Amino acid sequence: MADKDLAAECVKKNMSDTEALWSSRADVYEYGSAANPEMAPIPVLVHPPTLHQSGPTRVVPFDIDDYLEIDGQCTSPNLMASFLRVEVGTNLGTKAIASSQAFYVIRGTGVTSGEHGTITWSEGDLFVVPVTEGELTHSCVSDDKFGGAAIYWVHDQPLMDYIGAKPNVKKFEPTLYKKQDLLKSVEEIRHMPMEDGSERNRVGVLLGNKACKQTKTLTHVLWSLLNSIPAQNIQRPHRHNSVALDLAVSALPGVYTLMGKEIDATGNIIEPIRCDWTPGGVFVTPPGWWHSHHNESDEIAWVLPMQDAGLYTHQRTLDIRFVDDEIALHKQGRIRGSSFAITNRQFTDMSKIGCQVPVPKVIGMKRVLSVAELDDTKEDISQPGGGSRDSSRHGGTQAYHMLQRTPSYCDHMALGGKALPPPTFGAAFQLIQQDGSQHGSSQAYQLLKVNRAGQLTHPSPW
């Protein structure tokens, strides 16, 4: 008995020590004073092109972790940017514990090979690779200017380091963007008329990936834009929550960016910092800062920003805003609060629905917002003799779209599985088309019928 008591005391002591240790790590703050903690700001800094124009084959990191007070190399909290200088006839290996890596060829021609295959590249090409276990080897074949190729390399290892993760799933496939294809797209956009007949002062192409259809971004984390500024032109201020690591691709003297935290009533940046573009150089645009691009030269200027905006877009927190839109709202006595652009109809639907979820998920269908109500006087076509499709008047504020079929129910049976009962739910629903219109709803309703018991049925083969 004494042994049991001693054992119980030891267990109790160990639990007490563990709880005391865990409790010692807790901090509690007053909300108002700690909601916006003081953190090291992201500075406006430049990585000059002289770093890749001479010297031996090497990686030239744009490492500002000391400014940001972050452990581990980084150029922004989520991204690391570097120059690669590869002398003619030499090789350079690169490796990152990253889910996304992007390489833009500033100068020269060459070859990159690794576990994903081998490609050739030249000035103006860009390629991205997903999680990569081994090294990528970059070889320079030629460069007539500085005796070596220059590549702008950006990856998201700082993000992986912060969350303590090692990526092991490919979220996209290796993707190549050739210079001639990008310029062709830009030229097509240049000749597209503006709605008001004015001349475009933003002529650029977002670089998308077939694996990122929803975000329309370079990868699931990275975002990039090949942007041009016409001669003697200004691109008015805009802002976004992602950090921009901007590569000046081509610019004459007189091309620069103004950036600052605030704008005045006319849309001009208050006490701006001026950053002149130097071709082949990179500069940092802090998150949330207003910035405008100015071209006072007689030639078109080009810039290629790299951002972690793929991640922000997925989170619905990118919050890109253009100054003239914000001024117009302010004149109406309104200040925009949403960080994600939604249409007026979507907002109206949300407002009328409130926070209710009228019906649960149904296999093979996608819930969508809709405030349209069904007509209670119409007969329920799934029941001989009539009846309402939605006699409860509950659930009409939640609609469904048909999804692309996946193996289930009849497919499951065809594959030799046991028959599965159709799913059930607690409220009636309606079907609407992808464009939100009611046209064709009856035909869609024939495919998926609801009886009075609230059971989802299908015409065949159940």
Disulfide bonds with the S-S distance in Angstrom:
none
